[in-house]
Amino acid sequence: MAWTEITRAQYRRDDLDYASDLRDAEWNLIAPLMPERNRLGRPRSTNLRRIVEAILYIVTTGCQWRQLPRHFPPFTTVQGYFYRWTREGRWEVMNHILVILSREQDGREATQTAGIIDSQSVKTAENGGSRGYDFGKKIKGRKRHIATDTVGHIMIAVVHPADIQDRDGAPLVAARIRSLFPWLRHLIGDGGYAGEKLRNALAQIGRWTIEIIKRSDQAKGFVALPKRWVVERSFAWLGRCRRLTRDVEATALLQS
């Protein structure tokens, strides 16, 4: 969550080797979600906590895989675990459980019934991969399509080429929501999600309702729109991670 002068001291990480490292309490939350050791074959010698911290270092600093400091395991090992866990869906499962735990810690129902959906177009590097041109934002790259709860926790993230319009990418997000958060059936979005085309597409997935919150024609400059500001804040949080300010991956790892 956003820092305030009161909570700033709580989130200081000066005592860690790197600010992206995990505290013991943080690691204890995700340690049970790590893969178990194989009973057959050579015993695992890699410290999975250091693997996770290395991935967090890359996301936070934006460095290349090969530029990973030698304090961490070899970058090929870290990269191998990252892609393997992505294919297994382990990151989604981990995020799903952490969202539920965070909501319960805040005294909220774990079974949220409404979500806020939006997308963000991001430029890609010159390394190829699937991408497209977003004529609205004048950006050639990929689009991050996310759905958050009303607090701002990112529940679902889908990555697809930027030339896919929001109303066409929304069903991909809804399909992921149905598998991980089956109780959520109400989506809140902007004018890009209006129209019968999206409603008909969602009807093939399940029973959904869509609430469109449009910007006033008389509004000038930035205006925090009701409910929609939550997902915009979540994108701002993602922007603090330098690796996410520009897409440098050759493949869209979360593409459905």
PESULQUI-V842638 format. One record per residue. N is the residue number from 1. RES is the residue in one letter. PSI is psi in whole degrees, -180 to 180 (999 if undefined). Layout:
N:RES:PSI
N:RES:PSI
This chain:
1:M:166
2:A:144
3:W:151
4:T:170
5:E:-29
6:I:-40
7:T:-4
8:R:-44
9:A:-31
10:Q:-32
11:Y:4
12:R:142
13:R:33
14:D:-19
15:D:-6
16:L:157
17:D:-45
18:Y:145
19:A:-21
20:S:-6
21:D:161
22:L:141
23:R:163
24:D:-41
25:A:-36
26:E:-43
27:W:-37
28:N:-25
29:L:-38
30:I:-12
31:A:-41
32:P:-14
33:L:-2
34:M:153
35:P:143
36:E:160
37:R:142
38:N:137
39:R:-25
40:L:159
41:G:-170
42:R:136
43:P:146
44:R:132
45:S:-8
46:T:136
47:N:111
48:L:-27
49:R:-40
50:R:-30
51:I:-49
52:V:-42
53:E:-34
54:A:-41
55:I:-42
56:L:-35
57:Y:-44
58:I:-45
59:V:-41
60:T:-45
61:T:-24
62:G:15
63:C:166
64:Q:159
65:W:-43
66:R:-17
67:Q:9
68:L:128
69:P:153
70:R:-7
71:H:-22
72:F:169
73:P:165
74:P:143
75:F:-30
76:T:-36
77:T:-46
78:V:-45
79:Q:-40
80:G:-44
81:Y:-41
82:F:-49
83:Y:-37
84:R:-46
85:W:-29
86:T:-46
87:R:-36
88:E:-13
89:G:17
90:R:-35
91:W:-41
92:E:-43
93:V:-42
94:M:-46
95:N:-40
96:H:-46
97:I:-40
98:L:-36
99:V:-45
100:I:-45
101:L:-40
102:S:-41
103:R:-42
104:E:-36
105:Q:-31
106:D:2
107:G:21
108:R:164
109:E:135
110:A:-26
111:T:77
112:Q:147
113:T:-6
114:A:145
115:G:158
116:I:128
117:I:143
118:D:171
119:S:161
120:Q:122
121:S:135
122:V:137
123:K:148
124:T:158
125:A:177
126:E:35
127:N:18
128:G:-157
129:G:173
130:S:129
131:R:168
132:G:179
133:Y:123
134:D:105
135:F:-28
136:G:-43
137:K:-5
138:K:45
139:I:133
140:K:115
141:G:-136
142:R:165
143:K:130
144:R:119
145:H:116
146:I:159
147:A:130
148:T:164
149:D:-177
150:T:-6
151:V:-30
152:G:-1
153:H:131
154:I:116
155:M:-42
156:I:141
157:A:128
158:V:134
159:V:128
160:H:167
161:P:148
162:A:-15
163:D:-3
164:I:122
165:Q:160
166:D:-41
167:R:-21
168:D:-27
169:G:-23
170:A:-41
171:P:-30
172:L:-40
173:V:-43
174:A:-36
175:A:-39
176:R:-38
177:I:-41
178:R:-34
179:S:-31
180:L:-33
181:F:69
182:P:-16
183:W:-9
184:L:122
185:R:6
186:H:124
187:L:143
188:I:128
189:G:-177
190:D:-170
191:G:-19
192:G:-14
193:Y:9
194:A:159
195:G:158
196:E:-26
197:K:-47
198:L:-41
199:R:-39
200:N:-38
201:A:-41
202:L:-31
203:A:-25
204:Q:-16
205:I:-34
206:G:-166
207:R:117
208:W:152
209:T:144
210:I:131
211:E:120
212:I:124
213:I:110
214:K:153
215:R:138
216:S:141
217:D:-23
218:Q:-11
219:A:140
220:K:138
221:G:-163
222:F:133
223:V:126
224:A:108
225:L:145
226:P:133
227:K:-42
228:R:-23
229:W:-22
230:V:-47
231:V:-32
232:E:-38
233:R:-37
234:S:-40
235:F:-37
236:A:-38
237:W:-42
238:L:-35
239:G:-17
240:R:-19
241:C:114
242:R:-29
243:R:-26
244:L:-5
245:T:-15
246:R:131
247:D:114
248:V:5
249:E:147
250:A:-20
251:T:151
252:A:97
253:L:-31
254:L:13
255:Q:134
256:S:999
